[in-house]
Every structure is written in C-alpha cells, then in structure tokens.
Amino acid sequence: MLTVAAKQSAMQPFQKSTSDTGSTEVQVALLTARIRDLQLHFKTHPKDLHSLRGMMKLVTGRRRLLKYLMKNNIEQYRKIVKDLEIRN
C-alpha cells in the first residue's frame, strides 16, 4: 500500500501542473509505483495468488495507457518509459 508521500513523489516529476492527477503520464507513474510495491510484497509472500491477480490487472491497465500514449504522443511515451525504466 502506497503512502500519500510515496504517491506524491511518484506523481511530481510527471505532473503538468500542481493539481494534475489524471493525465496519462501521472496515471502510468502511479501504476508503476503500485506494481513495484507489489513486487516487493511477492518476495516475502510468493504464494499470494489473490494479490498476483490484482497486480496483473494493474500491469494490463498500465500497458493500455502506454499504448494510448504511444499512439498520441510518441515523444512523451519514450520519455516516460526511459524515466520509469519500464522497458529495456
């Protein structure tokens, strides 16, 4: 579970303004933070299949947002993938 401070630190580099919480870039950053938090959880609880299913839904949602971003703004897509170190 992400704290408020963790969410703010994940969102801040990608916000277009101080009140921006819904842009595609911010949503991808928040999903990435939640996925990484769950990956740490699975290191101690490898048989937690219910949380694994939830994480797979988060990954799918992030993939859809990245696909949308790639279609509409390829430069921003490349920047966010590089900054978040999502792909190689």
C-alpha positions in Angstrom: 0.0 0.0 0.0 1.5 3.3 -1.1 1.6 6.2 1.4 0.5 9.7 0.4 4.1 10.8 0.4 5.1 7.9 -1.9 2.2 8.8 -4.3 3.3 12.5 -4.4 6.9 11.6 -5.1 5.8 9.3 -7.9 3.5 11.9 -9.4 5.6 15.0 -9.1 8.0 14.6 -12.0 5.2 13.9 -14.5 2.6 16.5 -13.4 1.8 19.2 -15.9 0.6 21.5 -13.1 0.3 21.2 -9.3 -3.3 19.9 -9.5 -2.7 17.4 -12.3 -3.6 14.0 -11.0 -5.3 12.4 -14.0 -3.1 12.9 -17.0 -1.9 9.7 -18.7 1.7 10.2 -17.6 0.7 10.6 -13.9 -1.5 7.5 -14.1 1.3 5.5 -15.6 3.7 6.7 -12.8 1.2 5.8 -10.1 0.5 2.3 -11.5 4.3 1.7 -11.8 4.7 2.6 -8.2 1.9 0.3 -7.1 3.3 -2.5 -9.2 6.8 -2.1 -7.8 5.3 -2.1 -4.3 3.5 -5.4 -5.0 6.7 -6.9 -6.4 8.4 -6.4 -3.1 5.4 -8.0 -1.4 5.8 -11.1 -3.6 9.4 -11.6 -2.5 8.1 -12.4 1.1 4.7 -13.9 0.1 5.2 -15.8 -3.1 2.0 -17.8 -2.8 -0.3 -14.8 -2.6 -2.2 -15.5 -5.7 -5.1 -13.1 -5.0 -2.7 -10.2 -4.9 -0.9 -11.6 -8.0 -4.2 -11.3 -9.9 -4.6 -7.7 -8.8 -1.1 -6.9 -9.9 -1.8 -8.4 -13.3 -4.8 -6.1 -13.7 -2.5 -3.2 -12.8 0.0 -4.2 -15.4 -2.7 -4.6 -18.0 -4.1 -1.1 -17.2 -0.6 0.4 -17.4 0.0 -1.3 -20.8 -3.2 0.2 -22.2 -2.3 3.6 -21.0 1.2 3.3 -22.5 -0.3 2.1 -25.8 -2.6 5.2 -25.8 0.3 7.4 -25.1 2.4 5.8 -27.8 -0.3 6.5 -30.4 -0.9 10.1 -29.4 2.4 11.4 -28.2 5.4 9.2 -29.0 8.0 11.6 -27.5 6.2 11.7 -24.2 5.9 7.9 -24.3 9.7 7.5 -24.9 10.4 9.9 -22.0 8.2 8.2 -19.5 9.4 4.7 -20.4 13.0 5.9 -20.0 12.4 7.7 -16.8 10.4 4.9 -15.1 12.7 2.2 -16.6 9.8 0.1 -17.7 11.3 -1.4 -20.8 14.8 -2.2 -21.8 
